[in-house]
Amino acid sequence: MKACIDIGGTKVAVSLNTGAGLDLLARRSEPTAKTGANDALAVQVIRMVDEACAELGVDPSRVQRAGVSSAGPFVLRAGMVELASPNICGGLAGPARGLPNDWMTATLEAPLRRRFGEVRVENDCIGALEAERRWGALQGYEHCGYVTWSTGVGMGFCVDGRVLRGKNGNAGHGGHMFVSDNDDALCGCGNVGDVEALVAGNAVARRFGADAATLLQQARGGDAAAIRTVDELCRVMGRALYNVVVVLDLQRISLGGSVFTNNAGYLLPRLQAQVQGKLPALTGGFELVPAGLAERVGDYAALALLG
């Protein structure tokens, strides 16, 4: 049995796979643990896997492999991944960010290895990228990316058929690029005015007093002020997409995450407009498309990591 674990800044999802086919069994989801000791998240994950086993009547000892698709960045300690996620670890930006802990990292891989044995932890967008290349909208593409617009903003890239990982597995943290001179938006990483601080789902409520779902509903309904705000969000996000397209010479990016997926028809043309027609030698032939796995991309990301 395989454990498929998807860790985000808002929720943790766990499911089991028998090793045959793509069925994800006994799926469950909970808000991400953010209080107590900094191993609370790992303890939560192990408990959820055990509960999934109980639901299926499976001995937990049969689960000996775990794929973990997790929000980053990662810090390696004795070769094991710990999370330094801005939306989980409150010690990074301090009390002003409002997270209920002072963690600098959340320990993860070491306790999971003690429980499961074989564990593969990757950035959630690398997991989603691999899932999209196997089963989704990136099949057959050698120069491509996956971008999530959700609680945070994350990216994963493949160039020349090779997934980019970097020295600590953190390649693709484009949500922490600076694309404007804004200096009033604090990111959980401690940056002020990076992409995630400006447009991520959790940033919208802090900046504009309405959550992303409400703001986008207002914009789709024709509210002029909401339309102007969403257009500005798309300008920032679109600049980030343009930057990675021209740096990496990509063919296609698939987009996922709750902010985008729940509003794809409204947001996609606005994001495409920020890329199309600019420096055609690099953007010509590039495509920006919704994730083929849609809202299931996070679930299949963890499964893709296990081969």
N, C-alpha and C positions, 0 to 999 in steps of 0.2 A: 504494500500500500504506500501511496505517496501523499504527503501533506502539501497542499497548495495554499500559500499564505501571502496575502496582499495587505501591506501596511501603508496607510496614508496618514496625513495629518489630521483627518477627521474620523476615519473609521478603519477598523481591521476586519478583513474578511478571511475566512478559513473554509476550505473544502477538502475532500478526499478524492483520490483517483486510484482505481484498481491497477493501473499500469497498462490497461487495454482500452484504447479508444480515448475519446475526449470528454466522457461523462464526468461531471463534477458533483460529488455526492455529499449530502448532509451539510450543505453550505450554511454558514451562519455569519452574522456581521454584528459588530459592537463598536461603540465609540472608542477611539484610541486611548489607552491608559496613559495618563499624564500626571498622576500623583503617586506619592510614596517613594520608595527607593528607585534608583535608576535602572533596576532590572524588572520593573513592574510590567513593561511591555512584553518582555520575553515570558514572564510568568503568565500573562494573559494569553499569549499565543499558545503555549503548551496546554493550558486549561481548555481552550477552545478546541484544540485538536482532540483532546481526550473526550470532550463532550460530543464531538462529531463521531468518534469511534463508538461511544455508548449508544448514540442514535441508531447506528447501523448494526449494533451487536458485535462489533469487532474488537478483539483484544488490542489495546493500544500499542503493545510491543510489536505488532505487525507493521506499524508505521515506522519505517527505517530510512526513509528519504524525505527531505523537505526542500521545496523550492520557495524562496522568499523574494518577493518583488516589493521593494520598500522605498519610500521616500528617503532621500539623502539630504545632504552629503554624508559620506562615510568617513570615519576615522579608523585606521587600523591599529589595534593594540595587540601585540604578540601575534600578529598575523590574522587576527579575528576582527570582523566588522563590528564597530559600534556606530550608532546613528548620531549625527550632529544636525538633526533636522530642525530648521527654524520654526516649524509648526508643531514640534513635539518638545523640544528642549528649551526651557525657559531661561536657562542661564546664559544663552548666547547674546540676547539683546537686553536682558535684565527685566526688572519689574514693569517697565513702561509698556512692554509687549503684552502683558496680561496673562501669560501662561502660568498655571498653578504649580510650578516647580522651579528649582534652580539648577537643573541638570545641564551640564556641558555636553554630555553624551548619554545615550541610552544603550546599555549593554545588550547585545542581541545574539551574535553568532555563537559565542562560547557556550551559553546555557542551552541553546538549541542543539548544538553538536553533542553535548552531554546527553540530551534526551533522544535525538534521532539518529545520530551517527553521521550519515551523509547529508550535508546541508550545502546548498548553493544560494548565496545572497547576492542580489544584483539591484542596482538602481531600478526603480519601478518603470522608468521609461525605456531602459534597456530591455527589461522583460517584455514590456508592451511592444517594443520594436521587434523583438524576436517572434512574438505571437502574430503580429501583423504580417511579418515576412513569411510565416508558415501558413497562416490560415486567413489572413485578412487582406487589406487594401494594398499591401506592399509586396505581394507575391511576385517574384520575377525581377525585382528592382535591386540593383547593386549599389546605388548611390541614393540613399533615402533617409528619412527620419520619422520619428514619432514625437509628437508634442502634446502634452496635456495642459489644458486650461481648466483648473479645478481649484481646490483649496489653495494649492500653490501652482507654480508654472514650472514644468520640467520638460526635458528633451532627451532623446536618445538618437544616435546617428550610426549609419553604416556607410562607409566609403570604400569603393573598390571591392565590395563584397565582404568587408571586414567590419565588425561592430567595434566602435571606438569605446575604450574603457578608461584609459589614463592610469596614472601611477597609483591611485587609491580607489579606482572604480568610479570616479566622479565626473568623467567626461559627460558633457551634455547639460551641465547646470546653467543653462542659458537664462533661467529665471532670475539670475543674480547679475546679469549684464546691466549696464547703465545706458539708456537710450534717450534720456532727457535730462534737463537741469532741475527737475523737481526736488525740493529739499524739505518736504513736509510729510513724507510717508516713510515710516519706520518699518523695515522688514524684520522678521524674526531672526534673521542671521546677524543683525546689527547694522546692515547697510541702510542708508537713507536714500530713497528714490530709485531703487533698482526696479526691474520689470515686475517682479513678484510683489513688491511693496505697492506698486501702482495699480496693477490690474487683477491680481489673484482674487479668487472668490472671497477669501477672508479679508482682503484689503478693501474691497468695494464697500462693505458695510462700515468699516472704520472711516473711510474717506467721505462717503456720500450719505450716510445715515439710512441706507436701505440695502438689504441684501441683494446679491446679484440676480437672484430669481425675480424679485420684485422689480428691480430696475429694468431688467430686460422685458418683463411683461409690460411695463409702462411704455417702453420704447416701441415695442411691437404694436401697442395700442394707439400710437401716434402722439404721445406726450412729447412736446418739443424739447423741454429741458432734459428729459431722459434720453432722447435721441442724440442730443449734443454730447451728453456724458458718455453714452455707449460708443459714439463715433470716436471720441478721444481715447477710450480704452482700446478700440481697434487700431487706432493710429500707433499707440505704444506697442501693442502686441504685434501688429503688422511690421513695424520696424525691426523687432527682434527676429521675426521670421525671415525678413529680407536679409538681415545680417548673416544668419546661418546659411541661407541659400547661396549667397555669393562667396562666403568663406569656404564652404565645402563643395560647391558646384553640384548641388543635389538635383535629382530628377523629380522626386515626389516626397511630400510630407503628408502623413495622415494625422489628423487631429482628433483628440479625445478629451476626456475629462468632463465633469458635470456641467461646468459653466458653458463649454462649447456644445457638448452633445445635446443638452436640453434646449439649445437655441441655434442649432446648426444652420437652419435655413436662413435665419436673420444675420448671423455673424459671418458665415463663409464668404459671401460676396464682398463684404466690407474688408475682410482680411485679404482676400485676393487682390483687391484694388490697391493695397499698400505694397504689393510685390510686382504685379504685372506692369510691364512697360518701362520699368526702371532697369537700366543697364541690360538691354536685351541679350547681349552676348552671354550673360550669365543666367538671366532669368527666363530667357526664351526656352520653351519646351518644359518648363517646370510646372508641376501640378500640386495644388493644395486641395486635399480631399478629406472627407470625414473618415474616421477609423472604420474599417470594414467590420470589426468585431463590436462596434458601438459600445453600449454600456457594459458588455461582458469582457472588454479588453483587459481589465485588471485581473479578473479571475483567470483568464487564459495566459496572462503574462507569467504567473507563477508556474503553471504547468509547462509552458514552453522552456523554462529554465532546466527542467528535468529531462529533456530530450524525448 
